[in-house]
Amino acid sequence: GWLFSVLLQAIRQISQKTISTASRRQMANKVPEYQKMFQEDNGIPVHLKGGTMDILLYRTTMLLTIFGTGYTLYEFLMAAMPKKNQ
């Protein structure tokens, strides 16, 4: 009843106040900088031009892909040749 409506009204007021008074920081527009970096013809593939994190993400993805493929092939091989009961 009335407790729920009071609680709902309080939550509504708090949320509106929080949203309306939140500080907004102006961020510098880095798009031209990124465009220049990614469009530069330096022989580096576009998926690695972002730097160290891109390289780590790429290598981790390749490692997991190779491991996953190998493990899948191993499991298929084990499933195709069941153990013989003696």
PyMOL Python script that loads the backbone (N, CA, C, O; Angstrom):
from pymol import cmd

cmd.read_pdbstr("""\
ATOM      1  N   GLY A   1       0.734  -1.166   0.000  1.00  0.00           N
ATOM      2  CA  GLY A   1       0.000   0.000   0.000  1.00  0.00           C
ATOM      3  C   GLY A   1       0.802   1.274   0.000  1.00  0.00           C
ATOM      4  O   GLY A   1       1.614   1.551  -0.883  1.00  0.00           O
ATOM      5  N   TRP A   2       0.525   2.046   1.056  1.00  0.00           N
ATOM      6  CA  TRP A   2       1.071   3.408   1.087  1.00  0.00           C
ATOM      7  C   TRP A   2       2.591   3.422   1.273  1.00  0.00           C
ATOM      8  O   TRP A   2       3.253   4.349   0.807  1.00  0.00           O
ATOM      9  N   LEU A   3       3.162   2.407   1.950  1.00  0.00           N
ATOM     10  CA  LEU A   3       4.611   2.344   2.148  1.00  0.00           C
ATOM     11  C   LEU A   3       5.323   2.155   0.810  1.00  0.00           C
ATOM     12  O   LEU A   3       6.359   2.767   0.548  1.00  0.00           O
ATOM     13  N   PHE A   4       4.747   1.300  -0.026  1.00  0.00           N
ATOM     14  CA  PHE A   4       5.323   1.063  -1.345  1.00  0.00           C
ATOM     15  C   PHE A   4       5.318   2.331  -2.179  1.00  0.00           C
ATOM     16  O   PHE A   4       6.307   2.639  -2.843  1.00  0.00           O
ATOM     17  N   SER A   5       4.203   3.082  -2.153  1.00  0.00           N
ATOM     18  CA  SER A   5       4.121   4.308  -2.951  1.00  0.00           C
ATOM     19  C   SER A   5       5.089   5.370  -2.432  1.00  0.00           C
ATOM     20  O   SER A   5       5.673   6.107  -3.227  1.00  0.00           O
ATOM     21  N   VAL A   6       5.269   5.460  -1.115  1.00  0.00           N
ATOM     22  CA  VAL A   6       6.226   6.418  -0.545  1.00  0.00           C
ATOM     23  C   VAL A   6       7.652   6.036  -0.949  1.00  0.00           C
ATOM     24  O   VAL A   6       8.454   6.893  -1.318  1.00  0.00           O
ATOM     25  N   LEU A   7       7.953   4.744  -0.873  1.00  0.00           N
ATOM     26  CA  LEU A   7       9.275   4.264  -1.255  1.00  0.00           C
ATOM     27  C   LEU A   7       9.537   4.513  -2.734  1.00  0.00           C
ATOM     28  O   LEU A   7      10.626   4.947  -3.109  1.00  0.00           O
ATOM     29  N   LEU A   8       8.550   4.241  -3.570  1.00  0.00           N
ATOM     30  CA  LEU A   8       8.677   4.464  -5.002  1.00  0.00           C
ATOM     31  C   LEU A   8       8.904   5.937  -5.306  1.00  0.00           C
ATOM     32  O   LEU A   8       9.736   6.273  -6.149  1.00  0.00           O
ATOM     33  N   GLN A   9       8.177   6.818  -4.633  1.00  0.00           N
ATOM     34  CA  GLN A   9       8.337   8.253  -4.835  1.00  0.00           C
ATOM     35  C   GLN A   9       9.736   8.704  -4.396  1.00  0.00           C
ATOM     36  O   GLN A   9      10.352   9.530  -5.071  1.00  0.00           O
ATOM     37  N   ALA A  10      10.237   8.182  -3.291  1.00  0.00           N
ATOM     38  CA  ALA A  10      11.579   8.543  -2.816  1.00  0.00           C
ATOM     39  C   ALA A  10      12.647   8.090  -3.805  1.00  0.00           C
ATOM     40  O   ALA A  10      13.587   8.828  -4.100  1.00  0.00           O
ATOM     41  N   ILE A  11      12.495   6.883  -4.308  1.00  0.00           N
ATOM     42  CA  ILE A  11      13.455   6.368  -5.292  1.00  0.00           C
ATOM     43  C   ILE A  11      13.421   7.214  -6.554  1.00  0.00           C
ATOM     44  O   ILE A  11      14.470   7.516  -7.124  1.00  0.00           O
ATOM     45  N   ARG A  12      12.238   7.599  -6.996  1.00  0.00           N
ATOM     46  CA  ARG A  12      12.093   8.425  -8.186  1.00  0.00           C
ATOM     47  C   ARG A  12      12.801   9.768  -7.995  1.00  0.00           C
ATOM     48  O   ARG A  12      13.503  10.228  -8.895  1.00  0.00           O
ATOM     49  N   GLN A  13      12.623  10.396  -6.837  1.00  0.00           N
ATOM     50  CA  GLN A  13      13.256  11.689  -6.575  1.00  0.00           C
ATOM     51  C   GLN A  13      14.775  11.565  -6.528  1.00  0.00           C
ATOM     52  O   GLN A  13      15.487  12.406  -7.076  1.00  0.00           O
ATOM     53  N   ILE A  14      15.268  10.521  -5.876  1.00  0.00           N
ATOM     54  CA  ILE A  14      16.716  10.322  -5.781  1.00  0.00           C
ATOM     55  C   ILE A  14      17.317  10.077  -7.158  1.00  0.00           C
ATOM     56  O   ILE A  14      18.362  10.636  -7.489  1.00  0.00           O
ATOM     57  N   SER A  15      16.661   9.244  -7.959  1.00  0.00           N
ATOM     58  CA  SER A  15      17.211   8.931  -9.274  1.00  0.00           C
ATOM     59  C   SER A  15      17.204  10.146 -10.185  1.00  0.00           C
ATOM     60  O   SER A  15      18.155  10.348 -10.942  1.00  0.00           O
ATOM     61  N   GLN A  16      16.159  10.960 -10.133  1.00  0.00           N
ATOM     62  CA  GLN A  16      16.109  12.162 -10.963  1.00  0.00           C
ATOM     63  C   GLN A  16      17.182  13.150 -10.536  1.00  0.00           C
ATOM     64  O   GLN A  16      17.820  13.775 -11.383  1.00  0.00           O
ATOM     65  N   LYS A  17      17.385  13.297  -9.250  1.00  0.00           N
ATOM     66  CA  LYS A  17      18.395  14.218  -8.747  1.00  0.00           C
ATOM     67  C   LYS A  17      19.790  13.740  -9.151  1.00  0.00           C
ATOM     68  O   LYS A  17      20.625  14.544  -9.565  1.00  0.00           O
ATOM     69  N   THR A  18      20.041  12.450  -9.034  1.00  0.00           N
ATOM     70  CA  THR A  18      21.347  11.894  -9.380  1.00  0.00           C
ATOM     71  C   THR A  18      21.643  12.081 -10.857  1.00  0.00           C
ATOM     72  O   THR A  18      22.758  12.444 -11.231  1.00  0.00           O
ATOM     73  N   ILE A  19      20.652  11.833 -11.693  1.00  0.00           N
ATOM     74  CA  ILE A  19      20.852  11.956 -13.131  1.00  0.00           C
ATOM     75  C   ILE A  19      21.046  13.412 -13.532  1.00  0.00           C
ATOM     76  O   ILE A  19      21.920  13.720 -14.343  1.00  0.00           O
ATOM     77  N   SER A  20      20.244  14.304 -12.976  1.00  0.00           N
ATOM     78  CA  SER A  20      20.301  15.697 -13.409  1.00  0.00           C
ATOM     79  C   SER A  20      21.520  16.435 -12.873  1.00  0.00           C
ATOM     80  O   SER A  20      21.952  17.418 -13.476  1.00  0.00           O
ATOM     81  N   THR A  21      22.090  15.986 -11.750  1.00  0.00           N
ATOM     82  CA  THR A  21      23.225  16.698 -11.175  1.00  0.00           C
ATOM     83  C   THR A  21      24.555  15.999 -11.433  1.00  0.00           C
ATOM     84  O   THR A  21      25.588  16.419 -10.911  1.00  0.00           O
ATOM     85  N   ALA A  22      24.539  14.944 -12.228  1.00  0.00           N
ATOM     86  CA  ALA A  22      25.786  14.233 -12.508  1.00  0.00           C
ATOM     87  C   ALA A  22      26.728  15.143 -13.283  1.00  0.00           C
ATOM     88  O   ALA A  22      26.323  15.831 -14.219  1.00  0.00           O
ATOM     89  N   SER A  23      27.991  15.133 -12.876  1.00  0.00           N
ATOM     90  CA  SER A  23      28.955  15.991 -13.568  1.00  0.00           C
ATOM     91  C   SER A  23      29.255  15.388 -14.934  1.00  0.00           C
ATOM     92  O   SER A  23      29.374  14.173 -15.091  1.00  0.00           O
ATOM     93  N   ARG A  24      29.372  16.261 -15.897  1.00  0.00           N
ATOM     94  CA  ARG A  24      29.651  15.812 -17.260  1.00  0.00           C
ATOM     95  C   ARG A  24      30.995  16.380 -17.683  1.00  0.00           C
ATOM     96  O   ARG A  24      31.185  17.594 -17.752  1.00  0.00           O
ATOM     97  N   ARG A  25      31.911  15.483 -17.961  1.00  0.00           N
ATOM     98  CA  ARG A  25      33.236  15.917 -18.395  1.00  0.00           C
ATOM     99  C   ARG A  25      33.264  15.995 -19.907  1.00  0.00           C
ATOM    100  O   ARG A  25      32.746  15.120 -20.601  1.00  0.00           O
ATOM    101  N   GLN A  26      33.868  17.041 -20.398  1.00  0.00           N
ATOM    102  CA  GLN A  26      34.056  17.154 -21.835  1.00  0.00           C
ATOM    103  C   GLN A  26      35.280  16.334 -22.216  1.00  0.00           C
ATOM    104  O   GLN A  26      36.350  16.484 -21.626  1.00  0.00           O
ATOM    105  N   MET A  27      35.114  15.475 -23.199  1.00  0.00           N
ATOM    106  CA  MET A  27      36.234  14.665 -23.657  1.00  0.00           C
ATOM    107  C   MET A  27      36.718  15.218 -24.985  1.00  0.00           C
ATOM    108  O   MET A  27      35.928  15.672 -25.813  1.00  0.00           O
ATOM    109  N   ALA A  28      38.019  15.173 -25.171  1.00  0.00           N
ATOM    110  CA  ALA A  28      38.594  15.654 -26.420  1.00  0.00           C
ATOM    111  C   ALA A  28      38.185  14.715 -27.552  1.00  0.00           C
ATOM    112  O   ALA A  28      38.090  13.502 -27.362  1.00  0.00           O
ATOM    113  N   ASN A  29      37.947  15.281 -28.717  1.00  0.00           N
ATOM    114  CA  ASN A  29      37.577  14.497 -29.887  1.00  0.00           C
ATOM    115  C   ASN A  29      38.836  13.851 -30.450  1.00  0.00           C
ATOM    116  O   ASN A  29      39.683  14.530 -31.032  1.00  0.00           O
ATOM    117  N   LYS A  30      38.955  12.544 -30.276  1.00  0.00           N
ATOM    118  CA  LYS A  30      40.143  11.820 -30.724  1.00  0.00           C
ATOM    119  C   LYS A  30      39.936  11.133 -32.071  1.00  0.00           C
ATOM    120  O   LYS A  30      40.828  10.435 -32.553  1.00  0.00           O
ATOM    121  N   VAL A  31      38.780  11.325 -32.676  1.00  0.00           N
ATOM    122  CA  VAL A  31      38.474  10.635 -33.935  1.00  0.00           C
ATOM    123  C   VAL A  31      39.486  10.971 -35.029  1.00  0.00           C
ATOM    124  O   VAL A  31      39.987  10.050 -35.673  1.00  0.00           O
ATOM    125  N   PRO A  32      39.814  12.251 -35.273  1.00  0.00           N
ATOM    126  CA  PRO A  32      40.800  12.535 -36.326  1.00  0.00           C
ATOM    127  C   PRO A  32      42.155  11.869 -36.064  1.00  0.00           C
ATOM    128  O   PRO A  32      42.823  11.408 -36.990  1.00  0.00           O
ATOM    129  N   GLU A  33      42.543  11.829 -34.796  1.00  0.00           N
ATOM    130  CA  GLU A  33      43.808  11.187 -34.417  1.00  0.00           C
ATOM    131  C   GLU A  33      43.770   9.694 -34.744  1.00  0.00           C
ATOM    132  O   GLU A  33      44.724   9.147 -35.297  1.00  0.00           O
ATOM    133  N   TYR A  34      42.651   9.037 -34.394  1.00  0.00           N
ATOM    134  CA  TYR A  34      42.505   7.610 -34.682  1.00  0.00           C
ATOM    135  C   TYR A  34      42.405   7.356 -36.187  1.00  0.00           C
ATOM    136  O   TYR A  34      42.949   6.370 -36.685  1.00  0.00           O
ATOM    137  N   GLN A  35      41.719   8.230 -36.907  1.00  0.00           N
ATOM    138  CA  GLN A  35      41.620   8.066 -38.358  1.00  0.00           C
ATOM    139  C   GLN A  35      43.002   8.101 -38.994  1.00  0.00           C
ATOM    140  O   GLN A  35      43.322   7.288 -39.860  1.00  0.00           O
ATOM    141  N   LYS A  36      43.812   9.048 -38.555  1.00  0.00           N
ATOM    142  CA  LYS A  36      45.159   9.167 -39.104  1.00  0.00           C
ATOM    143  C   LYS A  36      45.973   7.911 -38.795  1.00  0.00           C
ATOM    144  O   LYS A  36      46.684   7.397 -39.659  1.00  0.00           O
ATOM    145  N   MET A  37      45.865   7.417 -37.553  1.00  0.00           N
ATOM    146  CA  MET A  37      46.625   6.239 -37.134  1.00  0.00           C
ATOM    147  C   MET A  37      46.199   4.994 -37.918  1.00  0.00           C
ATOM    148  O   MET A  37      47.046   4.230 -38.379  1.00  0.00           O
ATOM    149  N   PHE A  38      44.891   4.792 -38.067  1.00  0.00           N
ATOM    150  CA  PHE A  38      44.415   3.574 -38.722  1.00  0.00           C
ATOM    151  C   PHE A  38      44.533   3.628 -40.244  1.00  0.00           C
ATOM    152  O   PHE A  38      44.581   2.581 -40.889  1.00  0.00           O
ATOM    153  N   GLN A  39      44.581   4.819 -40.831  1.00  0.00           N
ATOM    154  CA  GLN A  39      44.688   4.940 -42.283  1.00  0.00           C
ATOM    155  C   GLN A  39      46.129   5.003 -42.769  1.00  0.00           C
ATOM    156  O   GLN A  39      46.376   4.949 -43.974  1.00  0.00           O
ATOM    157  N   GLU A  40      47.078   5.116 -41.854  1.00  0.00           N
ATOM    158  CA  GLU A  40      48.488   5.187 -42.220  1.00  0.00           C
ATOM    159  C   GLU A  40      48.908   3.895 -42.904  1.00  0.00           C
ATOM    160  O   GLU A  40      48.611   2.803 -42.420  1.00  0.00           O
ATOM    161  N   ASP A  41      49.603   4.025 -44.036  1.00  0.00           N
ATOM    162  CA  ASP A  41      50.039   2.853 -44.796  1.00  0.00           C
ATOM    163  C   ASP A  41      51.433   2.456 -44.322  1.00  0.00           C
ATOM    164  O   ASP A  41      52.437   2.884 -44.892  1.00  0.00           O
ATOM    165  N   ASN A  42      51.487   1.634 -43.274  1.00  0.00           N
ATOM    166  CA  ASN A  42      52.775   1.230 -42.722  1.00  0.00           C
ATOM    167  C   ASN A  42      52.961  -0.288 -42.723  1.00  0.00           C
ATOM    168  O   ASN A  42      53.882  -0.798 -42.086  1.00  0.00           O
ATOM    169  N   GLY A  43      52.103  -1.002 -43.424  1.00  0.00           N
ATOM    170  CA  GLY A  43      52.232  -2.448 -43.546  1.00  0.00           C
ATOM    171  C   GLY A  43      51.684  -3.248 -42.376  1.00  0.00           C
ATOM    172  O   GLY A  43      51.692  -4.478 -42.419  1.00  0.00           O
ATOM    173  N   ILE A  44      51.209  -2.579 -41.332  1.00  0.00           N
ATOM    174  CA  ILE A  44      50.636  -3.274 -40.176  1.00  0.00           C
ATOM    175  C   ILE A  44      49.157  -3.534 -40.455  1.00  0.00           C
ATOM    176  O   ILE A  44      48.442  -2.615 -40.855  1.00  0.00           O
ATOM    177  N   PRO A  45      48.679  -4.770 -40.251  1.00  0.00           N
ATOM    178  CA  PRO A  45      47.252  -5.040 -40.456  1.00  0.00           C
ATOM    179  C   PRO A  45      46.393  -4.160 -39.547  1.00  0.00           C
ATOM    180  O   PRO A  45      46.786  -3.843 -38.424  1.00  0.00           O
ATOM    181  N   VAL A  46      45.231  -3.775 -40.037  1.00  0.00           N
ATOM    182  CA  VAL A  46      44.384  -2.827 -39.306  1.00  0.00           C
ATOM    183  C   VAL A  46      43.969  -3.359 -37.939  1.00  0.00           C
ATOM    184  O   VAL A  46      43.768  -2.575 -37.012  1.00  0.00           O
ATOM    185  N   HIS A  47      43.836  -4.674 -37.797  1.00  0.00           N
ATOM    186  CA  HIS A  47      43.416  -5.228 -36.511  1.00  0.00           C
ATOM    187  C   HIS A  47      44.538  -5.229 -35.476  1.00  0.00           C
ATOM    188  O   HIS A  47      44.307  -5.587 -34.320  1.00  0.00           O
ATOM    189  N   LEU A  48      45.751  -4.834 -35.871  1.00  0.00           N
ATOM    190  CA  LEU A  48      46.870  -4.752 -34.931  1.00  0.00           C
ATOM    191  C   LEU A  48      47.366  -3.325 -34.726  1.00  0.00           C
ATOM    192  O   LEU A  48      48.291  -3.104 -33.944  1.00  0.00           O
ATOM    193  N   LYS A  49      46.775  -2.364 -35.406  1.00  0.00           N
ATOM    194  CA  LYS A  49      47.253  -0.980 -35.332  1.00  0.00           C
ATOM    195  C   LYS A  49      46.950  -0.293 -34.011  1.00  0.00           C
ATOM    196  O   LYS A  49      47.504   0.772 -33.735  1.00  0.00           O
ATOM    197  N   GLY A  50      46.086  -0.873 -33.189  1.00  0.00           N
ATOM    198  CA  GLY A  50      45.720  -0.242 -31.929  1.00  0.00           C
ATOM    199  C   GLY A  50      46.793  -0.312 -30.859  1.00  0.00           C
ATOM    200  O   GLY A  50      46.688   0.373 -29.842  1.00  0.00           O
ATOM    201  N   GLY A  51      47.821  -1.123 -31.063  1.00  0.00           N
ATOM    202  CA  GLY A  51      48.906  -1.176 -30.091  1.00  0.00           C
ATOM    203  C   GLY A  51      49.027  -2.515 -29.389  1.00  0.00           C
ATOM    204  O   GLY A  51      48.593  -3.548 -29.899  1.00  0.00           O
ATOM    205  N   THR A  52      49.624  -2.474 -28.209  1.00  0.00           N
ATOM    206  CA  THR A  52      49.953  -3.680 -27.455  1.00  0.00           C
ATOM    207  C   THR A  52      48.720  -4.515 -27.111  1.00  0.00           C
ATOM    208  O   THR A  52      48.745  -5.739 -27.233  1.00  0.00           O
ATOM    209  N   MET A  53      47.645  -3.859 -26.684  1.00  0.00           N
ATOM    210  CA  MET A  53      46.442  -4.614 -26.311  1.00  0.00           C
ATOM    211  C   MET A  53      45.850  -5.352 -27.510  1.00  0.00           C
ATOM    212  O   MET A  53      45.352  -6.469 -27.365  1.00  0.00           O
ATOM    213  N   ASP A  54      45.901  -4.740 -28.688  1.00  0.00           N
ATOM    214  CA  ASP A  54      45.405  -5.420 -29.887  1.00  0.00           C
ATOM    215  C   ASP A  54      46.251  -6.655 -30.189  1.00  0.00           C
ATOM    216  O   ASP A  54      45.719  -7.703 -30.556  1.00  0.00           O
ATOM    217  N   ILE A  55      47.562  -6.526 -30.034  1.00  0.00           N
ATOM    218  CA  ILE A  55      48.456  -7.654 -30.301  1.00  0.00           C
ATOM    219  C   ILE A  55      48.200  -8.779 -29.304  1.00  0.00           C
ATOM    220  O   ILE A  55      48.119  -9.945 -29.689  1.00  0.00           O
ATOM    221  N   LEU A  56      48.071  -8.432 -28.021  1.00  0.00           N
ATOM    222  CA  LEU A  56      47.792  -9.454 -27.004  1.00  0.00           C
ATOM    223  C   LEU A  56      46.448 -10.131 -27.239  1.00  0.00           C
ATOM    224  O   LEU A  56      46.335 -11.351 -27.119  1.00  0.00           O
ATOM    225  N   LEU A  57      45.436  -9.348 -27.572  1.00  0.00           N
ATOM    226  CA  LEU A  57      44.117  -9.908 -27.847  1.00  0.00           C
ATOM    227  C   LEU A  57      44.163 -10.833 -29.061  1.00  0.00           C
ATOM    228  O   LEU A  57      43.556 -11.904 -29.047  1.00  0.00           O
ATOM    229  N   TYR A  58      44.879 -10.426 -30.111  1.00  0.00           N
ATOM    230  CA  TYR A  58      44.999 -11.236 -31.322  1.00  0.00           C
ATOM    231  C   TYR A  58      45.703 -12.560 -31.017  1.00  0.00           C
ATOM    232  O   TYR A  58      45.236 -13.628 -31.411  1.00  0.00           O
ATOM    233  N   ARG A  59      46.828 -12.475 -30.312  1.00  0.00           N
ATOM    234  CA  ARG A  59      47.587 -13.695 -30.018  1.00  0.00           C
ATOM    235  C   ARG A  59      46.821 -14.633 -29.090  1.00  0.00           C
ATOM    236  O   ARG A  59      46.859 -15.851 -29.266  1.00  0.00           O
ATOM    237  N   THR A  60      46.128 -14.070 -28.106  1.00  0.00           N
ATOM    238  CA  THR A  60      45.315 -14.891 -27.208  1.00  0.00           C
ATOM    239  C   THR A  60      44.197 -15.583 -27.981  1.00  0.00           C
ATOM    240  O   THR A  60      43.918 -16.762 -27.762  1.00  0.00           O
ATOM    241  N   THR A  61      43.562 -14.845 -28.882  1.00  0.00           N
ATOM    242  CA  THR A  61      42.494 -15.415 -29.705  1.00  0.00           C
ATOM    243  C   THR A  61      43.026 -16.543 -30.578  1.00  0.00           C
ATOM    244  O   THR A  61      42.394 -17.594 -30.688  1.00  0.00           O
ATOM    245  N   MET A  62      44.183 -16.331 -31.200  1.00  0.00           N
ATOM    246  CA  MET A  62      44.769 -17.371 -32.045  1.00  0.00           C
ATOM    247  C   MET A  62      45.141 -18.605 -31.222  1.00  0.00           C
ATOM    248  O   MET A  62      44.906 -19.734 -31.652  1.00  0.00           O
ATOM    249  N   LEU A  63      45.720 -18.390 -30.041  1.00  0.00           N
ATOM    250  CA  LEU A  63      46.100 -19.502 -29.173  1.00  0.00           C
ATOM    251  C   LEU A  63      44.877 -20.319 -28.767  1.00  0.00           C
ATOM    252  O   LEU A  63      44.893 -21.547 -28.844  1.00  0.00           O
ATOM    253  N   LEU A  64      43.821 -19.637 -28.336  1.00  0.00           N
ATOM    254  CA  LEU A  64      42.599 -20.339 -27.938  1.00  0.00           C
ATOM    255  C   LEU A  64      41.949 -21.055 -29.116  1.00  0.00           C
ATOM    256  O   LEU A  64      41.407 -22.148 -28.957  1.00  0.00           O
ATOM    257  N   THR A  65      42.000 -20.444 -30.292  1.00  0.00           N
ATOM    258  CA  THR A  65      41.419 -21.060 -31.486  1.00  0.00           C
ATOM    259  C   THR A  65      42.169 -22.331 -31.863  1.00  0.00           C
ATOM    260  O   THR A  65      41.557 -23.360 -32.151  1.00  0.00           O
ATOM    261  N   ILE A  66      43.499 -22.255 -31.859  1.00  0.00           N
ATOM    262  CA  ILE A  66      44.308 -23.427 -32.206  1.00  0.00           C
ATOM    263  C   ILE A  66      44.119 -24.530 -31.168  1.00  0.00           C
ATOM    264  O   ILE A  66      43.944 -25.695 -31.525  1.00  0.00           O
ATOM    265  N   PHE A  67      44.154 -24.169 -29.881  1.00  0.00           N
ATOM    266  CA  PHE A  67      43.944 -25.155 -28.819  1.00  0.00           C
ATOM    267  C   PHE A  67      42.553 -25.780 -28.934  1.00  0.00           C
ATOM    268  O   PHE A  67      42.409 -26.997 -28.824  1.00  0.00           O
ATOM    269  N   GLY A  68      41.540 -24.960 -29.153  1.00  0.00           N
ATOM    270  CA  GLY A  68      40.168 -25.456 -29.261  1.00  0.00           C
ATOM    271  C   GLY A  68      39.985 -26.386 -30.442  1.00  0.00           C
ATOM    272  O   GLY A  68      39.305 -27.407 -30.334  1.00  0.00           O
ATOM    273  N   THR A  69      40.587 -26.040 -31.571  1.00  0.00           N
ATOM    274  CA  THR A  69      40.496 -26.890 -32.759  1.00  0.00           C
ATOM    275  C   THR A  69      41.198 -28.222 -32.514  1.00  0.00           C
ATOM    276  O   THR A  69      40.663 -29.280 -32.844  1.00  0.00           O
ATOM    277  N   GLY A  70      42.394 -28.166 -31.935  1.00  0.00           N
ATOM    278  CA  GLY A  70      43.132 -29.396 -31.635  1.00  0.00           C
ATOM    279  C   GLY A  70      42.383 -30.288 -30.666  1.00  0.00           C
ATOM    280  O   GLY A  70      42.314 -31.501 -30.858  1.00  0.00           O
ATOM    281  N   TYR A  71      41.820 -29.690 -29.623  1.00  0.00           N
ATOM    282  CA  TYR A  71      41.073 -30.462 -28.627  1.00  0.00           C
ATOM    283  C   TYR A  71      39.816 -31.079 -29.245  1.00  0.00           C
ATOM    284  O   TYR A  71      39.462 -32.216 -28.934  1.00  0.00           O
ATOM    285  N   THR A  72      39.155 -30.335 -30.108  1.00  0.00           N
ATOM    286  CA  THR A  72      37.964 -30.859 -30.786  1.00  0.00           C
ATOM    287  C   THR A  72      38.325 -32.048 -31.669  1.00  0.00           C
ATOM    288  O   THR A  72      37.627 -33.063 -31.662  1.00  0.00           O
ATOM    289  N   LEU A  73      39.412 -31.928 -32.429  1.00  0.00           N
ATOM    290  CA  LEU A  73      39.849 -33.045 -33.270  1.00  0.00           C
ATOM    291  C   LEU A  73      40.214 -34.266 -32.420  1.00  0.00           C
ATOM    292  O   LEU A  73      39.887 -35.395 -32.786  1.00  0.00           O
ATOM    293  N   TYR A  74      40.884 -34.044 -31.294  1.00  0.00           N
ATOM    294  CA  TYR A  74      41.227 -35.140 -30.376  1.00  0.00           C
ATOM    295  C   TYR A  74      39.963 -35.836 -29.870  1.00  0.00           C
ATOM    296  O   TYR A  74      39.890 -37.065 -29.862  1.00  0.00           O
ATOM    297  N   GLU A  75      38.970 -35.051 -29.449  1.00  0.00           N
ATOM    298  CA  GLU A  75      37.724 -35.634 -28.939  1.00  0.00           C
ATOM    299  C   GLU A  75      36.976 -36.395 -30.034  1.00  0.00           C
ATOM    300  O   GLU A  75      36.395 -37.448 -29.768  1.00  0.00           O
ATOM    301  N   PHE A  76      36.985 -35.869 -31.264  1.00  0.00           N
ATOM    302  CA  PHE A  76      36.360 -36.597 -32.375  1.00  0.00           C
ATOM    303  C   PHE A  76      37.066 -37.930 -32.601  1.00  0.00           C
ATOM    304  O   PHE A  76      36.415 -38.949 -32.831  1.00  0.00           O
ATOM    305  N   LEU A  77      38.387 -37.923 -32.537  1.00  0.00           N
ATOM    306  CA  LEU A  77      39.158 -39.147 -32.732  1.00  0.00           C
ATOM    307  C   LEU A  77      38.850 -40.157 -31.628  1.00  0.00           C
ATOM    308  O   LEU A  77      38.685 -41.344 -31.908  1.00  0.00           O
ATOM    309  N   MET A  78      38.772 -39.704 -30.391  1.00  0.00           N
ATOM    310  CA  MET A  78      38.449 -40.600 -29.273  1.00  0.00           C
ATOM    311  C   MET A  78      37.018 -41.141 -29.399  1.00  0.00           C
ATOM    312  O   MET A  78      36.762 -42.293 -29.051  1.00  0.00           O
ATOM    313  N   ALA A  79      36.103 -40.329 -29.884  1.00  0.00           N
ATOM    314  CA  ALA A  79      34.715 -40.775 -30.058  1.00  0.00           C
ATOM    315  C   ALA A  79      34.593 -41.762 -31.217  1.00  0.00           C
ATOM    316  O   ALA A  79      33.736 -42.646 -31.197  1.00  0.00           O
ATOM    317  N   ALA A  80      35.447 -41.612 -32.225  1.00  0.00           N
ATOM    318  CA  ALA A  80      35.382 -42.493 -33.393  1.00  0.00           C
ATOM    319  C   ALA A  80      36.005 -43.854 -33.104  1.00  0.00           C
ATOM    320  O   ALA A  80      35.701 -44.826 -33.797  1.00  0.00           O
ATOM    321  N   MET A  81      36.866 -43.943 -32.099  1.00  0.00           N
ATOM    322  CA  MET A  81      37.516 -45.210 -31.766  1.00  0.00           C
ATOM    323  C   MET A  81      37.234 -45.551 -30.306  1.00  0.00           C
ATOM    324  O   MET A  81      38.086 -45.323 -29.447  1.00  0.00           O
ATOM    325  N   PRO A  82      36.047 -46.095 -30.013  1.00  0.00           N
ATOM    326  CA  PRO A  82      35.711 -46.422 -28.619  1.00  0.00           C
ATOM    327  C   PRO A  82      36.595 -47.549 -28.078  1.00  0.00           C
ATOM    328  O   PRO A  82      37.131 -48.354 -28.839  1.00  0.00           O
ATOM    329  N   LYS A  83      36.736 -47.590 -26.753  1.00  0.00           N
ATOM    330  CA  LYS A  83      37.535 -48.636 -26.114  1.00  0.00           C
ATOM    331  C   LYS A  83      36.841 -49.985 -26.292  1.00  0.00           C
ATOM    332  O   LYS A  83      35.616 -50.086 -26.234  1.00  0.00           O
ATOM    333  N   LYS A  84      37.652 -51.013 -26.509  1.00  0.00           N
ATOM    334  CA  LYS A  84      37.097 -52.363 -26.674  1.00  0.00           C
ATOM    335  C   LYS A  84      36.934 -53.011 -25.306  1.00  0.00           C
ATOM    336  O   LYS A  84      37.826 -52.926 -24.462  1.00  0.00           O
ATOM    337  N   ASN A  85      35.795 -53.657 -25.089  1.00  0.00           N
ATOM    338  CA  ASN A  85      35.563 -54.408 -23.849  1.00  0.00           C
ATOM    339  C   ASN A  85      36.102 -55.819 -24.012  1.00  0.00           C
ATOM    340  O   ASN A  85      35.800 -56.494 -24.996  1.00  0.00           O
ATOM    341  N   GLN A  86      36.904 -56.268 -23.043  1.00  0.00           N
ATOM    342  CA  GLN A  86      37.481 -57.616 -23.170  1.00  0.00           C
ATOM    343  C   GLN A  86      36.888 -58.566 -22.176  1.00  0.00           C
ATOM    344  O   GLN A  86      37.260 -59.739 -22.145  1.00  0.00           O
TER     345      GLN A  86
END
""", "prot")
cmd.dss("prot")
cmd.show_as("cartoon", "prot")
cmd.util.cbc("prot")
cmd.orient("prot")
